[in-house]
């Protein structure tokens, strides 16, 4: 195994040079940690550097990719529910989008209809999110009933 020199701060470096090198080293360590986590969690998705991504496919990956997808989809539903619960208290980048929920919902329903066994683990977070959104929609429609001109 080779471990090339990746970081060196010299006594002659200026404060700015040392900060730049330190930031480069921090990013490298972050990428290494993410890649180790990817390996441990069987994600098979690795950041190599300079924006390059390596995705491993094969017998090992084939055994876990559906489960990984379903776990991520479960996480998406849980996060969408959280975003909606915290709407108005978050920065705009964390905005809840109904169309995003609908896209994930379609994917979940398609997986379920294909009888993908791993999709069963999505049901609970999906239902919690859907029920929460339905409850909000019902409460909003009752609080804002249509006026007579909209009904006619």
Secondary structure, DSSP 8 states (H G I E B T S, - for coil): ----------TT--HHHHHHHHHHHHHHHHHHHHHHHHHHTT--EEEEETTEEEE--SHHHHHHHHHHHHHHHHHHHHHHHHHHHTTTSS-GGG---HHHHHHHHHHHHHHHHTT-GGGGGGHHHHHHHHHHHHHHHHHHHHHT---HHHH-
